[in-house]
């Protein structure tokens, strides 16, 4: 494989992991807003949203590792 392809794949994997992490956090906040809206029926809601951490979804660290390894392989390629 070409050096540019390694860099391209590494960047794609790292960007994809960042997108998935951002999407999960957005869904957590959206769910929390829904819980606040339904508080009129239930009477209570959590004060803070349950935001996922970096290791909640297994794909995020795996994609980061694949991206970093791919960029390293591109760096080592002559």
NUGU-300201 format. One line per field, with one value per residue: residue in one letter; x, y, z of N, C-alpha, C in turn. Coordinates in Angstrom, 1 decimal. Example, Ala and Ser with C-alpha at 12.3 -4.5 7.8 and 13.67 -1.06 7.14 Angstrom:
<nodes>
r [A, S]
n.u [13.2, 12.8]
n.v [-5.7, -2.2]
n.w [7.8, 7.1]
ca.u [12.3, 13.7]
ca.v [-4.5, -1.1]
ca.w [7.8, 7.1]
c.u [13.2, 12.9]
c.v [-3.3, 0.0]
c.w [7.8, 7.9]
</nodes>
This chain:
<nodes>
r [X, X, X, X, X, X, X, X, X, X, X, X, X, X, X, X, X, X, X, X, X, X, X, X, X, X, X, X, X, X, X, X, X, X, X, X, X, X, X, X, X, X, X, X, X, X, X, X, X, X, X, X, X, X, X, X, X, X, X, X, X, X, X, X, X, X, X, X, X, X, X, X, X, X, X, X, X, X]
n.u [0.8, 0.3, 2.0, 0.4, -2.1, -2.1, -2.0, -4.4, -6.4, -5.9, -6.6, -9.3, -10.3, -9.8, -11.3, -13.8, -14.2, -14.2, -16.6, -18.5, -18.3, -19.1, -21.7, -22.9, -22.8, -24.5, -26.9, -27.3, -27.7, -30.0, -31.8, -31.9, -33.1, -35.6, -36.4, -36.6, -38.8, -40.8, -41.2, -43.4, -45.2, -44.1, -42.9, -40.3, -36.8, -33.5, -30.8, -28.4, -27.3, -26.7, -23.9, -22.0, -18.8, -15.4, -14.8, -17.2, -18.6, -17.3, -16.3, -15.2, -12.6, -11.3, -11.4, -9.8, -7.3, -6.8, -6.6, -4.3, -2.3, -2.3, -1.5, 1.0, 2.2, 2.2, 4.0, 6.3, 6.8, 8.8]
n.v [-1.2, 2.3, 5.1, 7.4, 6.3, 4.9, 7.0, 8.3, 6.3, 6.1, 8.7, 8.7, 6.6, 7.7, 10.1, 9.0, 7.7, 9.9, 11.1, 9.1, 9.2, 11.8, 11.7, 9.9, 11.3, 13.5, 12.1, 11.3, 13.8, 14.6, 12.6, 13.2, 15.7, 14.9, 13.4, 15.5, 16.9, 15.0, 15.2, 16.3, 14.3, 12.2, 13.4, 13.7, 14.1, 13.3, 15.3, 15.8, 14.8, 11.3, 10.9, 9.2, 7.6, 7.5, 4.8, 3.5, 2.6, 0.1, 0.3, 2.9, 3.2, 1.1, 2.0, 4.2, 3.1, 1.5, 3.6, 5.1, 3.1, 2.7, 5.2, 5.2, 3.1, 4.2, 6.2, 4.8, 3.6, 3.6]
n.w [0.0, -0.5, 0.9, 1.3, 1.4, 3.8, 5.6, 4.9, 5.5, 8.2, 9.1, 8.4, 10.1, 12.7, 12.5, 12.2, 14.7, 16.4, 15.4, 16.0, 18.8, 19.4, 18.4, 20.1, 22.5, 21.9, 21.5, 24.1, 25.5, 24.1, 24.9, 27.6, 27.6, 26.6, 28.9, 30.7, 29.6, 29.9, 32.6, 33.6, 33.7, 35.1, 37.3, 38.2, 37.2, 36.1, 37.3, 35.9, 32.6, 31.6, 30.5, 28.1, 28.5, 27.1, 26.7, 26.6, 24.2, 22.3, 19.7, 19.4, 20.9, 19.4, 16.8, 17.1, 17.8, 15.5, 13.6, 14.6, 14.5, 11.7, 10.7, 11.9, 10.5, 8.0, 8.4, 8.8, 6.4, 3.6]
ca.u [0.0, 1.0, 2.1, -0.8, -3.3, -2.1, -2.4, -5.8, -7.1, -5.7, -7.4, -10.7, -10.7, -9.8, -12.5, -15.0, -14.3, -14.7, -18.0, -19.3, -18.3, -20.0, -23.1, -23.4, -23.0, -25.6, -28.1, -27.5, -28.3, -31.3, -32.6, -32.0, -34.1, -36.8, -36.7, -37.1, -40.1, -41.8, -41.2, -44.7, -46.0, -43.4, -42.6, -38.8, -35.9, -32.1, -30.2, -27.4, -27.4, -25.8, -23.0, -21.1, -17.3, -14.7, -14.8, -18.5, -18.7, -16.1, -15.8, -14.5, -11.2, -10.8, -11.1, -8.6, -6.1, -6.5, -6.1, -3.0, -1.4, -2.3, -0.6, 2.4, 2.7, 2.5, 5.2, 7.5, 6.9, 9.8]
ca.v [0.0, 3.6, 5.9, 8.3, 5.5, 4.7, 8.3, 8.5, 5.4, 6.5, 9.9, 8.3, 5.9, 8.6, 11.0, 8.2, 7.4, 11.1, 11.3, 8.2, 9.7, 13.0, 11.3, 9.3, 12.4, 14.2, 11.3, 11.3, 15.0, 14.6, 11.8, 13.9, 16.7, 14.2, 13.1, 16.7, 17.2, 14.1, 15.3, 16.7, 13.1, 11.4, 14.2, 13.9, 13.8, 13.4, 16.7, 15.8, 13.6, 10.2, 11.0, 8.0, 8.0, 7.1, 3.4, 2.9, 2.0, -0.6, 0.7, 4.1, 2.9, 0.2, 2.8, 5.1, 2.3, 1.2, 4.8, 5.4, 2.1, 2.9, 6.3, 4.8, 2.3, 5.1, 7.0, 3.9, 3.2, 4.5]
ca.w [0.0, -0.6, 2.2, 1.4, 1.7, 5.2, 6.2, 4.6, 6.3, 9.6, 9.4, 8.3, 11.3, 13.8, 12.4, 12.4, 16.1, 16.9, 15.0, 16.8, 20.2, 19.4, 18.2, 21.4, 23.5, 21.4, 21.8, 25.6, 25.8, 23.5, 25.8, 28.8, 27.3, 26.6, 30.3, 31.3, 29.0, 30.4, 34.0, 34.1, 34.0, 36.1, 38.5, 38.5, 36.2, 36.6, 37.2, 34.9, 31.7, 31.7, 29.3, 28.0, 28.5, 25.8, 26.5, 26.6, 22.9, 22.0, 18.4, 19.5, 21.1, 18.4, 15.6, 17.4, 17.7, 14.1, 13.0, 15.0, 13.9, 10.3, 10.5, 12.2, 9.4, 6.9, 8.7, 8.7, 5.0, 2.9]
c.u [0.9, 1.0, 0.9, -2.0, -3.3, -2.5, -3.9, -6.7, -7.0, -6.6, -8.9, -11.1, -10.7, -11.0, -13.8, -15.2, -14.8, -16.1, -18.9, -19.4, -19.2, -21.4, -23.7, -23.7, -24.3, -26.9, -28.3, -28.1, -29.7, -32.3, -32.9, -33.1, -35.5, -37.3, -37.2, -38.5, -41.2, -41.9, -42.6, -45.6, -45.4, -43.1, -41.2, -38.0, -34.5, -31.6, -29.2, -27.6, -26.4, -25.0, -22.1, -19.6, -16.7, -14.8, -16.1, -18.8, -17.4, -15.5, -14.9, -13.0, -10.5, -10.5, -9.9, -7.3, -5.8, -6.0, -4.7, -2.0, -1.3, -1.4, 0.8, 3.0, 3.0, 3.7, 6.4, 7.8, 7.9, 9.3]
c.v [1.2, 4.3, 6.8, 7.5, 5.2, 5.9, 8.6, 7.6, 5.7, 7.7, 9.5, 7.5, 6.8, 9.6, 10.2, 7.9, 8.7, 11.4, 10.4, 8.7, 10.9, 12.7, 10.7, 10.3, 13.2, 13.4, 11.3, 12.6, 15.1, 13.7, 12.5, 15.0, 16.1, 13.8, 14.4, 17.1, 16.3, 14.2, 15.7, 15.4, 12.2, 12.1, 14.4, 13.5, 13.9, 14.9, 16.8, 14.6, 12.5, 10.2, 9.9, 8.5, 7.4, 5.6, 2.7, 2.1, 1.4, -0.2, 2.0, 3.9, 2.0, 1.1, 3.7, 4.3, 1.9, 2.5, 5.2, 4.4, 2.3, 4.1, 6.0, 4.0, 3.1, 5.9, 6.1, 3.5, 4.2, 4.9]
c.w [0.0, 0.8, 2.4, 1.8, 3.2, 6.0, 6.1, 5.5, 7.8, 10.0, 9.4, 9.6, 12.5, 13.7, 12.6, 13.9, 16.8, 16.6, 15.8, 18.3, 20.3, 19.2, 19.4, 22.4, 23.1, 21.7, 23.3, 26.0, 25.3, 24.4, 27.1, 28.7, 27.2, 28.0, 31.0, 30.8, 29.6, 31.9, 34.5, 34.4, 35.1, 37.4, 38.8, 37.3, 36.7, 36.4, 36.1, 33.9, 32.0, 30.5, 29.2, 28.0, 27.2, 25.6, 26.6, 25.3, 22.5, 20.7, 18.5, 19.8, 20.0, 17.2, 15.8, 17.3, 16.3, 13.4, 13.3, 14.4, 12.4, 10.0, 10.9, 11.1, 8.2, 7.1, 8.5, 7.3, 4.3, 1.5]
</nodes>
